[in-house]
Structures are given as structure tokens and as C-alpha cells.
């Protein structure tokens, strides 16, 4: 596949992860390490921005399932934003919209954290 790039920044008390490229079995450990590091440091408000992600495999999807229960146990959440239609289709086929907030923008996700 192609390269995968993960960037991170903090906005309004939430951690935003920016995904770019291809998230598959080879690159999913990078995302798992990033989210795991946030959880270890007590960061439970996480936004994942998919605007530059071109492909996600089941291994990439699995990363979110690894952490969501522990994060929600700490009154946090993972909000997913900015998906291209092709990426959203993968999430939708597996029922993720019933498990996660999938929103249009970072602003929408940040406002959900503020009203929670």
C-alpha cells in the first residue's frame, strides 16, 4: 500500500489525531501506539480526523475497538470526523455509526465534548 502519516495536536482540551494515507495491518500499530499513549497519559477526549485518509482496513478499524471501552469507562470518547465517502462506507458496513460519533468537522466533535 502507501505511506501512513499520523500527526497530533491539542485543541480545547481534546487530543486530535490526523490520519493521512493508508491505515492497514502494517500501519495500524502506529495508531494503536498513539492512542495507547494518550490513554496512558490520562487523555480521554480524542478526535480522529480522517480528511486525508484514503484507505482503512479491518486492522485499522480494530484499533478503535481496542480502546473505546476503557476510554468511555473514564468518561471520555473517541469522535471520528472528516471521512471521505469511501472510508465512511467501510465504517458503515461494519456498524460503526451505531458505536461511534461520526461527524463532519473537528468543531462538531469539540462541541460534543463540551456539552457532555
DSSP file (Angstrom, degrees, kcal/mol; ACC not computed):
  #  RESIDUE AA STRUCTURE BP1 BP2  ACC     N-H-->O    O-->H-N    N-H-->O    O-->H-N    TCO  KAPPA ALPHA  PHI   PSI    X-CA   Y-CA   Z-CA
    1    1 A X              0   0    0      0, 0.0     2,-0.2     0, 0.0    20,-0.0   0.000 360.0 360.0 360.0-149.2    0.0    0.0    0.0
    2    2 A X        -     0   0    0      1,-0.2    20,-0.1     0, 0.0     2,-0.0  -0.422 360.0 -67.1-113.7-173.9    1.1    3.6    0.6
    3    3 A X        -     0   0    0     -2,-0.2    19,-1.7    18,-0.1     2,-0.4  -0.299  38.0-147.3 -73.8 160.3    2.6    5.6    3.4
    4    4 A X  E     -A   21   0A   0     17,-0.2     2,-0.4    49,-0.1    17,-0.2  -1.000  12.1-171.7-130.2 131.6    0.7    6.4    6.6
    5    5 A X  E     -A   20   0A   0     15,-2.5    15,-1.9    -2,-0.4     2,-0.5  -0.985   2.3-169.6-125.4 135.3    1.3    9.7    8.5
    6    6 A X  E     +A   19   0A   0     -2,-0.4     2,-0.3    13,-0.2    13,-0.2  -0.987   7.6 178.2-126.4 121.5   -0.1   10.5   11.9
    7    7 A X  E     -A   18   0A   0     11,-2.0    11,-3.0    -2,-0.5     2,-0.3  -0.827   8.4-160.5-116.7 160.4    0.1   13.9   13.4
    8    8 A X  E     +A   17   0A   0     -2,-0.3     2,-0.3     9,-0.2     9,-0.2  -0.996  14.6 163.8-143.5 144.6   -1.3   15.1   16.7
    9    9 A X  E     -A   16   0A   0      7,-1.9     7,-3.3    -2,-0.3     2,-0.5  -0.978  32.2-119.2-152.2 162.5   -2.3   18.4   18.4
   10   10 A X  E     +A   15   0A   0     -2,-0.3     2,-0.4     5,-0.2     5,-0.2  -0.893  30.2 174.9-105.9 130.5   -4.3   19.5   21.4
   11   11 A X  E >   -A   14   0A   0      3,-2.7     3,-2.4    -2,-0.5    -2,-0.0  -0.984  68.1 -19.2-137.6 124.5   -7.3   21.8   20.9
   12   12 A X  T 3  S-     0   0    0     -2,-0.4     3,-0.1     1,-0.3    -1,-0.1   0.844 127.1 -50.6  50.1  41.3   -9.7   22.9   23.6
   13   13 A X  T 3  S+     0   0    0      1,-0.3     2,-0.3    30,-0.0    -1,-0.3   0.446 117.8 107.1  80.8   0.1   -8.6   20.1   25.9
   14   14 A X  E <   -A   11   0A   0     -3,-2.4    -3,-2.7    30,-0.1     2,-0.5  -0.831  67.8-127.3-110.1 150.9   -9.1   17.3   23.3
   15   15 A X  E     -Ab  10  46A   0     30,-2.9    32,-3.0    -2,-0.3     2,-0.5  -0.851  22.9-158.3 -95.3 126.3   -6.4   15.4   21.5
   16   16 A X  E     -Ab   9  47A   0     -7,-3.3    -7,-1.9    -2,-0.5     2,-0.5  -0.925   2.8-162.6-110.4 124.9   -6.8   15.5   17.7
   17   17 A X  E     -Ab   8  48A   0     30,-3.0    32,-3.5    -2,-0.5     2,-0.6  -0.912   5.8-154.7-105.3 128.7   -5.1   12.8   15.6
   18   18 A X  E     -Ab   7  49A   0    -11,-3.0   -11,-2.0    -2,-0.5     2,-0.4  -0.913   9.1-161.0-106.1 121.7   -4.7   13.5   11.9
   19   19 A X  E     +A    6   0A   0     30,-2.4    33,-0.8    -2,-0.6     2,-0.4  -0.845  10.6 179.4-105.6 137.4   -4.5   10.4    9.7
   20   20 A X  E     -Ab   5  52A   0    -15,-1.9   -15,-2.5    -2,-0.4     2,-0.5  -0.997  47.4  -3.3-139.9 134.5   -3.1   10.5    6.2
   21   21 A X  E    S-Ab   4  53A   0     31,-2.3    33,-2.8    -2,-0.4    34,-1.3  -0.797 107.2  -8.7 100.6-127.6   -2.6    7.8    3.6
   22   22 A X  E     - b   0  55A   0    -19,-1.7     2,-0.7    -2,-0.5    34,-0.2  -0.959  47.6-163.6-122.4 123.8   -3.4    4.2    4.2
   23   23 A X  E     + b   0  56A   0     32,-2.6    34,-2.3    -2,-0.5    37,-0.4  -0.904  38.7 132.3-107.7 105.9   -4.3    2.6    7.5
   24   24 A X  S >> S-     0   0    0     -2,-0.7     4,-2.8    32,-0.2     3,-0.5  -0.628  73.3 -64.6-138.4-167.1   -3.9   -1.2    7.2
   25   25 A X  T 34 S+     0   0    0      1,-0.2     4,-0.4    -2,-0.2    -2,-0.0   0.801 131.1  49.4 -59.9 -29.5   -2.3   -4.1    9.1
   26   26 A X  T 34 S+     0   0    0      1,-0.1    -1,-0.2     2,-0.1     4,-0.1   0.804 121.5  31.6 -79.6 -29.3    1.2   -2.7    8.5
   27   27 A X  T X> S+     0   0    0     -3,-0.5     3,-1.5     1,-0.1     4,-1.0   0.615  94.0  87.5-105.7 -14.8    0.4    0.8    9.8
   28   28 A X  H 3X S+     0   0    0     -4,-2.8     4,-2.7     1,-0.3     5,-0.2   0.829  79.8  65.8 -56.2 -34.8   -2.3    0.2   12.4
   29   29 A X  H 3> S+     0   0    0     -4,-0.4     4,-2.3     1,-0.2    -1,-0.3   0.827  96.5  57.2 -59.5 -28.3    0.3   -0.3   15.1
   30   30 A X  H <> S+     0   0    0     -3,-1.5     4,-2.0     2,-0.2    -1,-0.2   0.937 110.2  42.7 -64.7 -45.2    1.3    3.4   14.8
   31   31 A X  H  X S+     0   0    0     -4,-1.0     4,-2.7     2,-0.2     5,-0.3   0.904 112.9  53.2 -66.9 -40.9   -2.3    4.4   15.5
   32   32 A X  H  X S+     0   0    0     -4,-2.7     4,-2.5     1,-0.2    -2,-0.2   0.907 109.9  48.1 -61.0 -41.6   -2.5    1.9   18.3
   33   33 A X  H  X S+     0   0    0     -4,-2.3     4,-2.2    -5,-0.2    -1,-0.2   0.892 111.7  50.4 -65.5 -39.6    0.6    3.3   19.9
   34   34 A X  H  X S+     0   0    0     -4,-2.0     4,-1.8     2,-0.2    -2,-0.2   0.944 115.0  41.0 -65.8 -48.3   -0.6    6.8   19.6
   35   35 A X  H  X S+     0   0    0     -4,-2.7     4,-2.5     1,-0.2     5,-0.2   0.905 114.0  54.1 -67.6 -39.8   -4.0    6.2   21.2
   36   36 A X  H  X S+     0   0    0     -4,-2.5     4,-2.5    -5,-0.3    -1,-0.2   0.893 107.3  51.4 -59.2 -40.4   -2.4    3.9   23.8
   37   37 A X  H  X S+     0   0    0     -4,-2.2     4,-1.5     2,-0.2    -1,-0.2   0.891 108.9  50.4 -64.1 -40.2    0.0    6.7   24.7
   38   38 A X  H  <>S+     0   0    0     -4,-1.8     5,-2.9     2,-0.2     3,-0.3   0.943 111.7  47.5 -62.2 -46.8   -2.9    9.2   25.1
   39   39 A X  H ><5S+     0   0    0     -4,-2.5     3,-1.8     1,-0.2    -2,-0.2   0.910 109.0  53.9 -61.7 -42.9   -4.8    6.8   27.4
   40   40 A X  H 3<5S+     0   0    0     -4,-2.5    -1,-0.2     1,-0.3    -2,-0.2   0.833 109.5  49.8 -59.9 -31.6   -1.6    6.1   29.5
   41   41 A X  T 3<5S-     0   0    0     -4,-1.5    -1,-0.3    -3,-0.3    -2,-0.2   0.227 122.3-105.6 -94.0  13.9   -1.3    9.9   30.0
   42   42 A X  T < 5S+     0   0    0     -3,-1.8     2,-0.8     1,-0.2    -3,-0.2   0.745  72.1 143.5  73.5  23.3   -4.9   10.3   31.0
   43   43 A X      < +     0   0    0     -5,-2.9    -1,-0.2    -6,-0.2    -2,-0.1  -0.862   9.9 157.6 -99.4 107.8   -6.1   11.8   27.8
   44   44 A X        +     0   0    0     -2,-0.8    33,-2.3    -3,-0.1     2,-0.8   0.413  48.2  84.0-116.1  -0.5   -9.6   10.5   27.1
   45   45 A X  E     + c   0  77A   0    -32,-0.3   -30,-2.9    31,-0.2     2,-0.4  -0.890  62.1 170.2-104.1 103.4  -11.1   13.2   24.8
   46   46 A X  E     -bc  15  78A   0     31,-2.5    33,-2.9    -2,-0.8     2,-0.4  -0.952  21.9-170.7-125.0 130.7   -9.9   12.1   21.4
   47   47 A X  E     -bc  16  79A   0    -32,-3.0   -30,-3.0    -2,-0.4     2,-0.6  -0.975   9.5-158.4-115.4 131.6  -10.9   13.3   17.9
   48   48 A X  E     -bc  17  80A   0     31,-3.0    33,-2.8    -2,-0.4     2,-0.6  -0.953   6.6-154.7-113.7 118.1   -9.6   11.4   14.9
   49   49 A X  E     +bc  18  81A   0    -32,-3.5   -30,-2.4    -2,-0.6     3,-0.3  -0.826  15.3 177.8 -96.9 119.5   -9.6   13.4   11.7
   50   50 A X  E >   +     0   0A   0     31,-3.1     3,-2.5    -2,-0.6    34,-0.4   0.287  43.6 116.0-100.4   6.7   -9.8   11.3    8.6
   51   51 A X  E 3  S+     0   0A   0      1,-0.3    -1,-0.2    30,-0.2   -31,-0.1   0.780  86.1  35.5 -55.6 -30.3   -9.9   14.0    6.0
   52   52 A X  E 3  S+b   20   0A   0    -33,-0.8   -31,-2.3    -3,-0.3     2,-0.5   0.239  91.1 110.9-106.8  12.3   -6.6   12.9    4.4
   53   53 A X  E <   +b   21   0A   0     -3,-2.5    31,-0.4   -33,-0.3    34,-0.2  -0.777  39.4 179.8 -89.8 126.6   -7.0    9.1    4.9
   54   54 A X  E     +     0   0A   0    -33,-2.8     2,-0.3    -2,-0.5   -32,-0.2   0.659  64.4  17.2 -98.5 -19.8   -7.5    7.3    1.6
   55   55 A X  E     -b   22   0A   0    -34,-1.3   -32,-2.6    32,-0.0     2,-0.4  -0.991  53.7-174.3-156.3 141.3   -7.9    3.7    2.8
   56   56 A X  E     -b   23   0A   0     -2,-0.3   -32,-0.2   -34,-0.2     2,-0.2  -0.995  10.5-160.7-138.5 136.4   -8.7    1.8    6.0
   57   57 A X     >  -     0   0    0    -34,-2.3     4,-2.1    -2,-0.4     3,-0.3  -0.497  41.8 -94.2-103.0 176.7   -8.6   -1.9    6.5
   58   58 A X  H  > S+     0   0    0      1,-0.2     4,-2.3     2,-0.2     5,-0.1   0.826 125.6  60.1 -61.6 -30.7  -10.3   -4.0    9.2
   59   59 A X  H  > S+     0   0    0      2,-0.2     4,-0.9     1,-0.2    -1,-0.2   0.901 105.4  48.0 -63.7 -39.4   -7.0   -3.9   11.2
   60   60 A X  H >> S+     0   0    0    -37,-0.4     4,-0.7    -3,-0.3     3,-0.6   0.913 111.3  49.8 -65.7 -43.0   -7.3   -0.1   11.3
   61   61 A X  H >X S+     0   0    0     -4,-2.1     4,-1.1     1,-0.2     3,-0.9   0.887 103.3  61.8 -60.9 -39.1  -10.9   -0.3   12.4
   62   62 A X  H 3X S+     0   0    0     -4,-2.3     4,-1.7     1,-0.2    -1,-0.2   0.782  90.2  68.0 -60.5 -28.7   -9.9   -2.8   15.1
   63   63 A X  H <X S+     0   0    0     -4,-0.9     4,-1.0    -3,-0.6    -1,-0.2   0.906  99.2  50.2 -59.0 -41.3   -7.7   -0.2   16.8
   64   64 A X  H <X S+     0   0    0     -3,-0.9     4,-1.8    -4,-0.7     3,-0.4   0.876 108.1  52.4 -66.4 -36.3  -10.7    1.9   17.8
   65   65 A X  H  X S+     0   0    0     -4,-1.1     4,-0.5     1,-0.2    -1,-0.2   0.813 100.8  62.9 -69.5 -29.2  -12.4   -1.1   19.3
   66   66 A X  H  < S+     0   0    0     -4,-1.7     4,-0.3     1,-0.2    -1,-0.2   0.877 117.6  25.3 -60.0 -38.0   -9.3   -1.9   21.4
   67   67 A X  H  X S+     0   0    0     -4,-1.0     4,-2.4    -3,-0.4     5,-0.3   0.684  95.6  87.2-104.7 -20.8   -9.6    1.4   23.3
   68   68 A X  H  X S+     0   0    0     -4,-1.8     4,-2.5     1,-0.2     5,-0.2   0.853  90.0  49.1 -60.4 -39.9  -13.2    2.6   23.2
   69   69 A X  H  X S+     0   0    0     -4,-0.5     4,-2.1     1,-0.2    -1,-0.2   0.942 113.8  45.3 -65.2 -46.4  -14.5    0.7   26.3
   70   70 A X  H  > S+     0   0    0     -4,-0.3     4,-0.8     2,-0.2    -1,-0.2   0.893 114.0  50.0 -63.1 -39.7  -11.6    1.8   28.5
   71   71 A X  H ><>S+     0   0    0     -4,-2.4     5,-2.4     1,-0.2     3,-0.8   0.924 111.8  47.0 -66.1 -43.9  -11.9    5.4   27.3
   72   72 A X  H ><5S+     0   0    0     -4,-2.5     3,-1.9    -5,-0.3    -1,-0.2   0.832 103.6  62.4 -68.7 -30.4  -15.6    5.5   27.9
   73   73 A X  H 3<5S+     0   0    0     -4,-2.1    -1,-0.3     1,-0.3    -2,-0.2   0.762 103.9  50.6 -61.8 -23.4  -15.1    4.0   31.4
   74   74 A X  T <<5S-     0   0    0     -3,-0.8    -1,-0.3    -4,-0.8    -2,-0.2   0.111 126.3-103.8 -99.3  19.7  -13.1    7.1   32.1
   75   75 A X  T < 5S+     0   0    0     -3,-1.9    -3,-0.2     1,-0.2     2,-0.1   0.734  87.3 116.0  62.5  26.3  -15.9    9.4   30.9
   76   76 A X      < -     0   0    0     -5,-2.4     2,-0.3    -6,-0.1   -31,-0.2  -0.393  44.7-163.0-106.9-170.5  -14.1   10.0   27.6
   77   77 A X  E     -c   45   0A   0    -33,-2.3   -31,-2.5    -2,-0.1     2,-0.5  -0.982  22.1-122.4-165.0 164.6  -14.8    9.2   24.0
   78   78 A X  E     -c   46   0A   0     -2,-0.3    23,-0.5   -33,-0.2     2,-0.4  -0.986  27.5-165.3-115.9 118.8  -13.3    8.9   20.5
   79   79 A X  E     -cd  47 101A   0    -33,-2.9   -31,-3.0    -2,-0.5     2,-0.5  -0.878   7.3-149.4-104.8 137.5  -15.1   11.1   17.9
   80   80 A X  E     +cd  48 102A   0     21,-2.7    23,-3.2    -2,-0.4     2,-0.3  -0.915  22.5 175.5-111.0 129.8  -14.4   10.4   14.3
   81   81 A X  E     +cd  49 103A   0    -33,-2.8   -31,-3.1    -2,-0.5   -30,-0.2  -0.922  44.5  21.0-135.6 157.1  -14.5   13.3   11.8
   82   82 A X        +     0   0    0     21,-1.3     2,-0.2    -2,-0.3    -1,-0.1   0.776  66.5 175.4  68.8  33.4  -14.0   14.3    8.1
   83   83 A X        -     0   0    0     20,-0.4    -1,-0.2    -3,-0.1     2,-0.1  -0.501  29.5-127.9 -76.8 138.0  -14.3   10.9    6.5
   84   84 A X     >  -     0   0    0    -34,-0.4     4,-2.8   -31,-0.4     3,-0.5  -0.488  33.2-107.2 -70.2 152.7  -14.2   10.6    2.7
   85   85 A X  H  > S+     0   0    0      1,-0.2     4,-2.2     2,-0.2     5,-0.1   0.863 119.4  53.8 -53.7 -39.3  -17.2    8.6    1.3
   86   86 A X  H  > S+     0   0    0      2,-0.2     4,-1.0     1,-0.2    -1,-0.2   0.892 112.5  43.2 -64.5 -39.7  -15.0    5.5    0.6
   87   87 A X  H  > S+     0   0    0     -3,-0.5     4,-1.6   -34,-0.2     3,-0.4   0.907 111.9  53.8 -71.7 -42.6  -13.7    5.4    4.1
   88   88 A X  H  X S+     0   0    0     -4,-2.8     4,-3.3     1,-0.2     5,-0.2   0.886 101.1  61.1 -59.4 -38.0  -17.1    6.0    5.6
   89   89 A X  H  X S+     0   0    0     -4,-2.2     4,-2.6    -5,-0.2    -1,-0.2   0.883 102.7  50.8 -57.0 -40.0  -18.5    3.1    3.7
   90   90 A X  H  X S+     0   0    0     -4,-1.0     4,-1.2    -3,-0.4    -1,-0.2   0.936 113.3  44.8 -64.3 -46.0  -16.2    0.7    5.4
   91   91 A X  H  <>S+     0   0    0     -4,-1.6     5,-2.4     1,-0.2     3,-0.3   0.922 114.3  50.1 -61.6 -43.9  -17.2    2.1    8.8
   92   92 A X  H ><5S+     0   0    0     -4,-3.3     3,-1.7     1,-0.2    -2,-0.2   0.904 105.1  55.5 -64.4 -43.4  -20.9    2.0    7.9
   93   93 A X  H 3<5S+     0   0    0     -4,-2.6    -1,-0.2     1,-0.3    -2,-0.2   0.811 110.2  47.3 -59.7 -30.3  -20.8   -1.6    6.6
   94   94 A X  T 3<5S-     0   0    0     -4,-1.2    -1,-0.3    -3,-0.3    -2,-0.2   0.315 117.5-110.5 -97.0   8.2  -19.4   -2.8   10.0
   95   95 A X  T X 5 +     0   0    0     -3,-1.7     3,-1.5    -4,-0.2     4,-0.5   0.636  69.8 141.6  79.4  14.1  -22.0   -0.8   12.0
   96   96 A X  G >>< +     0   0    0     -5,-2.4     4,-2.7     1,-0.3     3,-1.5   0.812  61.1  68.6 -62.8 -30.9  -19.5    1.7   13.5
   97   97 A X  G 34 S+     0   0    0     -6,-0.3    -1,-0.3     1,-0.3     5,-0.2   0.749  98.8  53.3 -61.5 -18.4  -22.0    4.6   13.2
   98   98 A X  G <4 S+     0   0    0     -3,-1.5    -1,-0.3     1,-0.1    -2,-0.2   0.688 117.4  36.6 -82.8 -19.0  -24.0    2.9   16.0
   99   99 A X  T <4 S+     0   0    0     -3,-1.5     2,-0.3    -4,-0.5    -2,-0.2   0.718 119.9  36.8-103.5 -27.7  -20.9    2.7   18.2
  100  100 A X  S  < S-     0   0    0     -4,-2.7     2,-0.7   -23,-0.1    -1,-0.1  -0.911  79.1-111.2-129.8 150.9  -19.1    6.0   17.5
  101  101 A X  E     -d   79   0A   0    -23,-0.5   -21,-2.7    -2,-0.3     2,-0.6  -0.760  33.3-168.6 -77.0 118.9  -20.0    9.6   16.8
  102  102 A X  E     +d   80   0A   0     -2,-0.7     2,-0.2    -5,-0.2   -21,-0.2  -0.952  17.3 175.4-113.1 111.9  -19.0   10.2   13.1
  103  103 A X  E     -d   81   0A   0    -23,-3.2   -21,-1.3    -2,-0.6   -20,-0.4  -0.657  40.3-121.4-120.0 167.3  -19.2   13.9   12.5
  104  104 A X  S    S+     0   0    0    -23,-0.2     2,-0.3    -2,-0.2   -22,-0.1   0.871  86.6  16.4 -76.0 -37.7  -18.4   16.3    9.7
  105  105 A X     >  -     0   0    0    -24,-0.1     4,-1.8     1,-0.1     5,-0.1  -0.885  68.0-114.7-140.1 163.0  -15.9   18.5   11.4
  106  106 A X  H  > S+     0   0    0     -2,-0.3     4,-3.1     1,-0.2     5,-0.2   0.883 116.4  58.7 -60.5 -39.4  -13.5   18.9   14.4
  107  107 A X  H  > S+     0   0    0      1,-0.2     4,-2.2     2,-0.2    -1,-0.2   0.900 104.3  50.2 -60.0 -41.5  -15.7   21.8   15.6
  108  108 A X  H  > S+     0   0    0      2,-0.2     4,-1.5     1,-0.2    -1,-0.2   0.919 113.3  46.3 -61.9 -42.9  -18.7   19.5   15.8
  109  109 A X  H  X S+     0   0    0     -4,-1.8     4,-1.7     1,-0.2    -2,-0.2   0.926 111.6  50.2 -66.8 -44.9  -16.7   16.9   17.8
  110  110 A X  H  X S+     0   0    0     -4,-3.1     4,-1.8     1,-0.2    -1,-0.2   0.882 108.6  52.8 -62.6 -38.2  -15.2   19.5   20.1
  111  111 A X  H  X S+     0   0    0     -4,-2.2     4,-1.5    -5,-0.2    -1,-0.2   0.854 105.2  55.4 -67.3 -32.7  -18.7   20.9   20.9
  112  112 A X  H  X S+     0   0    0     -4,-1.5     4,-0.7     1,-0.2    -1,-0.2   0.880 107.5  49.6 -65.4 -37.3  -19.9   17.4   21.7
  113  113 A X  H >< S+     0   0    0     -4,-1.7     3,-0.5     1,-0.2    -2,-0.2   0.890 109.5  52.1 -67.0 -37.6  -17.1   17.1   24.3
  114  114 A X  H 3< S+     0   0    0     -4,-1.8    -1,-0.2     1,-0.2    -2,-0.2   0.801 112.9  43.6 -70.4 -28.5  -18.0   20.5   25.8
  115  115 A X  H 3<        0   0    0     -4,-1.5    -1,-0.2     1,-0.2    -2,-0.2   0.509 360.0 360.0 -93.7  -4.1  -21.7   19.6   26.2
  116  116 A X    <<        0   0    0     -4,-0.7    -1,-0.2    -3,-0.5    -2,-0.1   0.486 360.0 360.0 -75.4 360.0  -21.0   16.1   27.6
